[in-house]
């Protein structure tokens, strides 16, 4: 990418701390405050639906419990992902990636899709998210696919090599240059 297409400021998990994270409500809040790009976390349900959730488990950000990736989408539809944040967001559902893409299109927002696989599902999640992103964001600025999971980024690279990728690191690695080159990453970010 010769010209960086993304803005410098990105609304984390949709709307920062102004709405329940990884929800359509959060995306709407991000748009309301003028954000042109959002970051969110995508994972697979047991039956292969791509939805938004940061944690492996449901407890922190919903009224559900257990490992989200071990549940079918129909079970996840019953989860309230808003009440934990405030009563104003009661009944806010976990969104599908397809719904998020449509909301991005409506608001003219770009996306950083963090591939956040349930433990042990990195390659499948990376592949499925990349293939869906290619289709769902057609005609828009391509989303940045990022992940801490190297196997997920490898699978995303194989599935949709034209989509930009970003490597996320818990801490800097000595081989970061080689790794980003091998994965074809256009960005790198470390928490340390």
Steps between C-alpha positions, in 0.01 A plus 500: 500500500674813383242736647380432853120513468412490868453786747736547795226464761285188516203437731602198710245218503256725315442793730779510750358515852176674402296188423515124558801375306469308174134587442309685230417761764873557549550548127217753492660690790836498322334645191313759708832629632644525151722195490582385149633159605416241761683202644311194617557134582364215286470132583308190389200337663497121521293486180727740309328838530738795534402730785655766722640427846837572659529229765479123458234500774172690508494600868682836498296672228162327502246311705619175341754255631745250363725494196322689222670302223354179639143627451287505186389836364137438599613470863714814472200695368347475849794679660455859622827680423385842623361482853841444661594847375179686587122462503483727194652217293285218638432235236789600272591181310835363395532610137597294198791617285254550214297744712816689592602530135159644415525749788847602381357554153214712641738718704780510241738347753811292445576191707783329682377145554698337777485126441439373853473121477369282775793295627596239240309650207760746366540372142128442442404836650767683299386339176127554559539863611722583201263341248198673654681836522596481132134458406336726760730799447496480119486851358624658826847562639630151580499422870827453685512143632704487820573234757725387783461147357763433236321191369184708449693761300665227292159357415362846421798564271437177309124557476502867396856615428381835365360609838744693721617335819635628830704309756413554866755407765471464876868597512769572243668200340850489358362359173230763448643621168515151351158414636327808362671449163400133482140582591489797262397732784457872441490581872633378832393588852635390835344534843842536664 
